[in-house]
Amino acid sequence: MEAGRELDALVAEKVMGLSAPWDENTPCPYCGEIMRYCGQRSWCTSCSEWRYGPYKEYSEDISAAWEVVERLDALGYWFQGRTRFDNEGEHDDGCWAGFTPHLTTGWNGQPDHYTNAPSMPHAICLAALKAVGIDIPD
C-alpha cells in the first residue's frame, strides 16, 4: 500500500483509535480550526483544503509517524527501525521498521511485525498495521 491519505486513515482508525463519524467540533490537525465533515472527508475553512478525516499525515511526516511509534509502545510493542542502506548504488532496500511485543523471549534481533518501504514514516505505518493484525496488500 502506498503512502498517502488511504494509509493515513487506516493507521488513524486501526492504530491510533480514531474512527468515524467524527465529532463536529474536531479541530484540524494542521491548523487547529474546527473542520466541517462530509462523509469521510472534511473541509478546513482555515486551510481551504479537503482532508481525509481528522488525520495527520502519518505515512509521510516523521513527527506524525513517531506518534504511531509512541502509540504502539503504549500498546506494548518495542520499535526497531533502519534508514536506507545503499551499498554504493548496488542495493537499496529502502527504510525498514518493525514492532515486537514487550517481554518477548527468545529475541532473535528481528521484530515480529516488520516491513520495508521507500521512507521511514511509510515503513512505520505499514509495520504498525501488521502489529495490530491488519493484513496489508503489497
N, CA, C and O of each residue as an XYZ file, in Angstrom:
552
protein
N       0.852     -1.174      0.000
C       0.000      0.000      0.000
C       0.898      1.237      0.000
O       1.861      1.312      0.762
N       0.580      2.187     -0.845
C       1.389      3.389     -0.962
C       1.102      4.364      0.176
O       0.037      4.322      0.793
N       2.068      5.241      0.444
C       1.870      6.303      1.425
C       0.788      7.240      0.908
O       0.626      7.402     -0.301
N       0.055      7.853      1.817
C      -0.971      8.806      1.417
C      -2.206      8.713      2.293
O      -2.206      8.049      3.330
N      -3.249      9.386      1.861
C      -4.449      9.529      2.680
C      -5.127      8.216      3.056
O      -5.604      8.069      4.182
N      -5.176      7.268      2.135
C      -5.830      5.994      2.443
C      -5.088      5.262      3.559
O      -5.708      4.741      4.486
N      -3.766      5.225      3.467
C      -2.962      4.581      4.511
C      -3.070      5.357      5.817
O      -3.193      4.753      6.883
N      -3.028      6.689      5.752
C      -3.143      7.510      6.955
C      -4.463      7.254      7.680
O      -4.497      7.174      8.907
N      -5.548      7.126      6.916
C      -6.862      6.863      7.509
C      -6.890      5.503      8.185
O      -7.450      5.362      9.273
N      -6.293      4.504      7.556
C      -6.240      3.166      8.134
C      -5.434      3.164      9.436
O      -5.846      2.549     10.419
N      -4.302      3.841      9.444
C      -3.474      3.947     10.651
C      -4.236      4.697     11.747
O      -4.233      4.286     12.908
N      -4.883      5.791     11.369
C      -5.630      6.574     12.359
C      -6.708      5.728     13.031
O      -6.894      5.794     14.246
N      -7.407      4.940     12.235
C      -8.504      4.151     12.777
C      -8.036      2.900     13.506
O      -8.495      2.626     14.615
N      -7.125      2.130     12.899
C      -6.744      0.833     13.455
C      -5.634      0.895     14.498
O      -5.554      0.027     15.368
N      -4.775      1.915     14.420
C      -3.657      2.015     15.362
C      -3.897      3.122     16.390
O      -3.730      2.907     17.591
N      -4.288      4.307     15.912
C      -4.417      5.461     16.790
C      -5.763      5.530     17.510
O      -5.920      6.305     18.453
N      -6.740      4.721     17.070
C      -8.021      4.663     17.759
C      -9.018      5.740     17.363
O     -10.021      5.922     18.054
N      -8.774      6.461     16.269
C      -9.738      7.448     15.782
C     -10.710      6.748     14.842
O     -10.309      5.859     14.092
N     -11.961      7.130     14.871
C     -12.901      6.498     13.955
C     -14.031      7.449     13.594
O     -14.322      8.391     14.331
N     -14.659      7.199     12.468
C     -15.805      7.992     12.010
C     -17.061      7.435     12.672
O     -17.052      6.260     13.039
N     -18.119      8.182     12.846
C     -18.189      9.595     12.490
C     -17.469     10.449     13.521
O     -17.427     10.109     14.703
N     -16.905     11.556     13.066
C     -16.135     12.420     13.953
C     -17.019     13.478     14.551
O     -18.022     13.885     13.965
N     -16.636     13.911     15.715
C     -17.325     14.987     16.404
C     -17.245     16.248     15.544
O     -16.194     16.560     14.986
N     -18.340     16.956     15.444
C     -18.362     18.184     14.638
C     -17.420     19.248     15.195
O     -17.153     20.240     14.517
N     -16.923     19.068     16.389
C     -16.010     20.038     16.986
C     -14.555     19.594     16.923
O     -13.711     20.144     17.631
N     -14.253     18.610     16.087
C     -12.884     18.125     15.965
C     -12.026     19.167     15.252
O     -12.401     19.643     14.181
N     -10.874     19.528     15.833
C     -10.024     20.522     15.181
C      -9.169     19.907     14.074
O      -8.850     18.718     14.100
N      -8.812     20.733     13.114
C      -7.908     20.332     12.044
C      -6.545     20.024     12.668
O      -6.048     20.827     13.458
N      -5.926     18.881     12.336
C      -4.631     18.549     12.933
C      -3.492     19.443     12.430
O      -2.384     19.396     12.965
N      -3.758     20.246     11.419
C      -2.715     21.091     10.838
C      -2.762     22.522     11.356
O      -1.715     23.122     11.598
N      -3.980     23.088     11.533
C      -4.066     24.489     11.953
C      -4.865     24.690     13.230
O      -4.788     25.755     13.842
N      -5.636     23.679     13.647
C      -6.397     23.779     14.889
C      -7.812     24.308     14.744
O      -8.578     24.270     15.706
N      -8.181     24.802     13.564
C      -9.536     25.311     13.348
C     -10.520     24.140     13.273
O     -10.136     23.022     12.930
N     -11.773     24.398     13.591
C     -12.810     23.373     13.535
C     -13.100     23.018     12.074
O     -13.196     23.901     11.222
N     -13.237     21.722     11.794
C     -13.492     21.250     10.434
C     -14.968     20.919     10.251
O     -15.672     20.623     11.216
N     -15.422     20.973      9.016
C     -16.779     20.568      8.651
C     -16.678     19.241      7.926
O     -15.829     19.064      7.052
N     -17.556     18.297      8.293
C     -17.452     16.946      7.753
C     -18.491     16.640      6.698
O     -19.634     17.093      6.762
N     -18.058     15.854      5.724
C     -18.928     15.377      4.648
C     -18.493     13.943      4.369
O     -17.565     13.721      3.590
N     -19.145     12.976      4.988
C     -18.728     11.581      4.839
C     -17.362     11.379      5.475
O     -17.142     11.772      6.621
N     -16.447     10.771      4.736
C     -15.111     10.516      5.271
C     -14.168     11.687      5.042
O     -13.035     11.665      5.520
N     -14.613     12.702      4.322
C     -13.756     13.855      4.078
C     -14.176     15.007      4.967
O     -15.304     15.041      5.457
N     -13.288     15.932      5.172
C     -13.596     17.114      5.951
C     -13.030     18.331      5.244
O     -12.032     18.245      4.528
N     -13.682     19.468      5.455
C     -13.238     20.719      4.860
C     -12.746     21.622      5.970
O     -13.477     21.918      6.915
N     -11.508     22.057      5.851
C     -10.962     23.002      6.820
C     -11.073     24.383      6.192
O     -10.430     24.670      5.182
N     -11.890     25.230      6.795
C     -12.085     26.564      6.225
C     -10.832     27.410      6.342
O     -10.598     28.275      5.498
N     -10.032     27.188      7.351
C      -8.800     27.967      7.513
C      -7.740     27.557      6.491
O      -7.110     28.411      5.866
N      -7.546     26.234      6.322
C      -6.556     25.732      5.358
C      -7.103     25.785      3.931
O      -6.337     25.737      2.969
N      -8.434     25.884      3.795
C      -9.112     25.838      2.489
C      -8.746     24.576      1.719
O      -8.435     24.626      0.529
N      -8.788     23.444      2.418
C      -8.455     22.161      1.802
C      -9.371     21.071      2.329
O      -9.826     21.118      3.471
N      -9.635     20.076      1.463
C     -10.318     18.865      1.896
C      -9.305     17.993      2.614
O      -8.160     17.887      2.177
N      -9.699     17.387      3.676
C      -8.873     16.450      4.427
C      -9.617     15.118      4.467
O     -10.842     15.079      4.358
N      -8.878     14.044      4.622
C      -9.489     12.725      4.737
C      -9.601     12.418      6.217
O      -8.739     11.752      6.790
N     -10.662     12.903      6.829
C     -10.830     12.726      8.262
C      -9.897     13.624      9.043
O      -9.105     14.362      8.456
N      -9.981     13.569     10.353
C      -9.119     14.403     11.193
C      -7.762     13.734     11.411
O      -7.311     13.578     12.546
N      -7.131     13.350     10.334
C      -5.926     12.550     10.429
C      -4.690     13.365     10.099
O      -4.735     14.303      9.303
N      -3.611     12.996     10.715
C      -2.317     13.560     10.362
C      -1.744     12.752      9.207
O      -2.266     11.692      8.863
N      -0.687     13.247      8.622
C      -0.041     12.544      7.512
C       0.970     11.543      8.078
O       2.181     11.707      7.929
N       0.447     10.515      8.724
C       1.289      9.532      9.408
C       2.296      8.879      8.467
O       3.429      8.618      8.872
N       1.912      8.614      7.234
C       2.780      7.878      6.318
C       3.771      8.761      5.562
O       4.577      8.259      4.778
N       3.715     10.078      5.795
C       4.608     10.983      5.068
C       5.360     11.959      5.961
O       6.331     12.571      5.517
N       4.940     12.113      7.190
C       5.544     13.081      8.115
C       6.154     12.317      9.292
O       5.444     11.625     10.021
N       7.462     12.443      9.473
C       8.143     11.653     10.516
C       7.664     12.008     11.919
O       7.633     11.134     12.786
N       7.291     13.253     12.170
C       6.809     13.582     13.515
C       5.458     12.920     13.777
O       5.204     12.474     14.896
N       4.597     12.847     12.781
C       3.318     12.140     12.932
C       3.556     10.638     13.045
O       2.893      9.959     13.830
N       4.501     10.119     12.263
C       4.825      8.688     12.328
C       5.378      8.324     13.702
O       5.129      7.229     14.207
N       6.126      9.243     14.303
C       6.664      8.935     15.633
C       5.540      8.823     16.661
O       5.684      8.095     17.643
N       4.434      9.521     16.458
C       3.267      9.351     17.330
C       2.734      7.918     17.221
O       2.231      7.362     18.197
N       2.848      7.334     16.040
C       2.446      5.935     15.836
C       3.367      5.022     16.645
O       2.899      4.085     17.291
N       4.677      5.291     16.612
C       5.638      4.508     17.400
C       5.289      4.608     18.882
O       5.283      3.598     19.585
N       4.998      5.821     19.364
C       4.656      6.011     20.779
C       3.353      5.300     21.137
O       3.219      4.755     22.233
N       2.407      5.307     20.223
C       1.135      4.610     20.459
C       1.363      3.100     20.578
O       0.813      2.451     21.467
N       2.178      2.551     19.678
C       2.475      1.116     19.741
C       3.246      0.777     21.010
O       3.045     -0.292     21.587
N       4.125      1.673     21.452
C       4.842      1.454     22.708
C       3.839      1.379     23.864
O       3.951      0.517     24.736
N       2.867      2.282     23.863
C       1.836      2.268     24.903
C       0.984      0.999     24.833
O       0.463      0.536     25.848
N       0.849      0.443     23.631
C       0.093     -0.805     23.462
C       0.932     -2.046     23.749
O       0.426     -3.168     23.701
N       2.233     -1.840     24.052
C       3.079     -2.967     24.437
C       3.997     -3.512     23.368
O       4.257     -4.715     23.336
N       4.498     -2.650     22.485
C       5.402     -3.089     21.419
C       6.701     -2.297     21.417
O       6.700     -1.076     21.566
N       7.813     -3.013     21.246
C       9.102     -2.387     21.001
C       9.182     -1.997     19.544
O       8.584     -2.648     18.687
N       9.922     -0.933     19.257
C      10.134     -0.490     17.883
C      11.592     -0.678     17.500
O      12.492     -0.479     18.316
N      11.813     -1.058     16.265
C      13.160     -1.109     15.712
C      13.068     -0.603     14.275
O      12.154     -0.978     13.540
N      14.011      0.247     13.874
C      13.983      0.783     12.521
C      15.375      0.992     11.971
O      16.360      1.039     12.707
N      15.430      1.115     10.666
C      16.710      1.360      9.989
C      16.432      2.227      8.770
O      15.499      1.973      8.009
N      17.253      3.249      8.599
C      17.128      4.081      7.414
C      17.718      3.355      6.221
O      18.241      2.248      6.347
N      17.630      3.993      5.054
C      18.101      3.392      3.803
C      19.506      2.819      3.921
O      20.381      3.405      4.558
N      19.702      1.675      3.301
C      21.019      1.053      3.220
C      21.342      0.906      1.748
O      20.674      0.168      1.023
N      22.361      1.608      1.316
C      22.735      1.583     -0.097
C      24.213      1.239     -0.179
O      25.061      2.002      0.284
N      24.516      0.115     -0.756
C      25.890     -0.347     -0.886
C      26.481      0.183     -2.192
O      26.576     -0.536     -3.186
N      26.875      1.452     -2.166
C      27.495      2.104     -3.323
C      26.650      1.962     -4.585
O      27.172      1.667     -5.660
N      25.346      2.174     -4.449
C      24.456      2.140     -5.594
C      24.046      0.755     -6.061
O      23.289      0.629     -7.023
N      24.532     -0.288     -5.397
C      24.231     -1.649     -5.837
C      22.949     -2.205     -5.227
O      22.286     -3.055     -5.822
N      22.608     -1.723     -4.044
C      21.467     -2.305     -3.345
C      20.810     -1.239     -2.478
O      21.465     -0.629     -1.633
N      19.545     -1.020     -2.683
C      18.804     -0.069     -1.866
C      17.466     -0.710     -1.525
O      16.580     -0.804     -2.375
N      17.324     -1.145     -0.289
C      16.079     -1.807      0.101
C      15.150     -0.869      0.866
O      14.235     -1.330      1.549
N      15.375      0.441      0.760
C      14.509      1.408      1.415
C      14.714      1.435      2.916
O      15.734      0.978      3.432
N      13.737      1.974      3.594
C      13.765      2.032      5.052
C      13.073      0.799      5.606
O      12.252      0.177      4.932
N      13.406      0.458      6.818
C      12.907     -0.755      7.435
C      12.385     -0.421      8.827
O      13.049      0.306      9.565
N      11.220     -0.928      9.205
C      10.648     -0.701     10.525
C       9.941     -1.961     10.988
O       9.425     -2.733     10.180
N       9.923     -2.159     12.305
C       9.244     -3.325     12.853
C       8.886     -3.160     14.311
O       9.442     -2.316     15.013
N       7.942     -3.984     14.761
C       7.466     -3.963     16.144
C       7.427     -5.385     16.690
O       7.100     -6.332     15.974
N       7.768     -5.517     17.977
C       7.720     -6.796     18.679
C       7.066     -6.568     20.037
O       7.356     -5.567     20.692
N       6.198     -7.465     20.473
C       5.569     -7.300     21.791
C       6.606     -7.209     22.913
O       7.616     -7.913     22.904
N       6.335     -6.326     23.879
C       7.187     -6.237     25.065
C       7.271     -7.613     25.733
O       6.349     -8.423     25.634
N       8.362     -7.853     26.393
C       8.601     -9.073     27.169
C       8.676    -10.326     26.304
O       8.467    -11.435     26.796
N       8.975    -10.155     25.014
C       9.147    -11.309     24.136
C      10.414    -12.047     24.526
O      11.468    -11.433     24.691
N      10.318    -13.347     24.672
C      11.502    -14.137     24.986
C      12.056    -14.739     23.705
O      11.326    -14.904     22.727
N      13.315    -15.060     23.704
C      13.932    -15.662     22.534
C      14.141    -14.662     21.412
O      14.069    -15.028     20.239
N      14.401    -13.395     21.756
C      14.600    -12.330     20.770
C      15.726    -12.698     19.816
O      16.842    -12.988     20.247
N      15.434    -12.686     18.526
C      16.436    -13.058     17.532
C      16.960    -11.853     16.755
O      17.683    -12.020     15.773
N      16.601    -10.628     17.189
C      17.079     -9.423     16.533
C      16.186     -8.927     15.425
O      16.445     -7.868     14.852
N      15.143     -9.661     15.109
C      14.222     -9.245     14.048
C      12.813     -9.142     14.632
O      12.297    -10.113     15.184
N      12.190     -7.966     14.512
C      10.833     -7.811     15.047
C       9.847     -8.786     14.404
O      10.039     -9.239     13.276
N       8.807     -9.088     15.139
C       7.776     -9.997     14.646
C       6.971     -9.397     13.495
O       6.540    -10.116     12.593
N       6.770     -8.084     13.525
C       5.944     -7.392     12.527
C       6.799     -6.312     11.882
O       6.988     -5.248     12.472
N       7.319     -6.559     10.689
C       8.242     -5.611     10.060
C       7.958     -5.485      8.571
O       7.281     -6.322      7.974
N       8.492     -4.421      7.988
C       8.323     -4.184      6.558
C       9.350     -3.189      6.042
O       9.948     -2.441      6.816
N       9.547     -3.186      4.747
C      10.382     -2.202      4.063
C       9.459     -1.243      3.326
O       8.356     -1.616      2.927
N       9.912     -0.006      3.147
C       9.155      0.987      2.383
C      10.127      2.065      1.912
O      11.251      2.141      2.409
N       9.715      2.887      0.974
C      10.610      3.925      0.459
C      11.027      4.984      1.485
O      12.085      5.595      1.339
N      10.206      5.211      2.524
C      10.552      6.204      3.552
C      10.291      5.625      4.936
O       9.543      4.658      5.077
N      10.906      6.216      5.956
C      10.702      5.728      7.316
C       9.259      5.908      7.794
O       8.720      4.971      8.383
N       8.603      7.047      7.581
C       7.206      7.139      8.025
C       6.320      6.070      7.378
O       5.452      5.492      8.033
N       6.543      5.819      6.106
C       5.769      4.803      5.388
C       6.008      3.419      6.003
O       5.059      2.673      6.243
N       7.271      3.081      6.254
C       7.610      1.784      6.850
C       7.005      1.638      8.244
O       6.496      0.571      8.590
N       7.056      2.702      9.045
C       6.483      2.663     10.393
C       4.985      2.362     10.317
O       4.481      1.529     11.071
N       4.282      3.026      9.422
C       2.829      2.820      9.307
C       2.479      1.399      8.888
O       1.581      0.784      9.462
N       3.175      0.885      7.906
C       2.898     -0.479      7.448
C       3.186     -1.497      8.548
O       2.398     -2.417      8.764
N       4.307     -1.337      9.240
C       4.661     -2.270     10.317
C       3.678     -2.159     11.481
O       3.330     -3.169     12.093
N       3.230     -0.950     11.790
C       2.268     -0.758     12.880
C       0.959     -1.471     12.572
O       0.372     -2.108     13.446
N       0.508     -1.364     11.340
C      -0.722     -2.058     10.965
C      -0.550     -3.568     11.084
O      -1.456     -4.258     11.550
N       0.595     -4.084     10.669
C       0.854     -5.517     10.833
C       0.829     -5.909     12.307
O       0.308     -6.964     12.668
N       1.397     -5.051     13.153
C       1.453     -5.357     14.596
C       0.065     -5.464     15.211
O      -0.145     -6.264     16.123
N      -0.886     -4.669     14.725
C      -2.236     -4.739     15.291
C      -3.136     -5.713     14.520
O      -4.348     -5.741     14.735
N      -2.548     -6.503     13.631
C      -3.283     -7.583     12.982
C      -3.974     -7.223     11.687
O      -4.856     -7.958     11.244
N      -3.605     -6.118     11.065
C      -4.209     -5.726      9.795
C      -3.330     -6.229      8.662
O      -2.150     -5.888      8.586
N      -3.903     -7.037      7.787
C      -3.173     -7.591      6.650
C      -3.118     -6.536      5.537
O      -4.152     -6.107      5.026
N      -1.914     -6.131      5.175
C      -1.722     -5.080      4.176
C      -1.304     -5.715      2.857
O      -0.330     -6.466      2.807
N      -2.037     -5.415      1.791
C      -1.595     -5.931      0.479
C      -0.337     -5.205      0.019
O      -0.181     -4.009      0.269
N       0.547     -5.911     -0.644
C       1.786     -5.297     -1.127
C       1.535     -4.392     -2.308
O       2.471     -3.794     -2.839
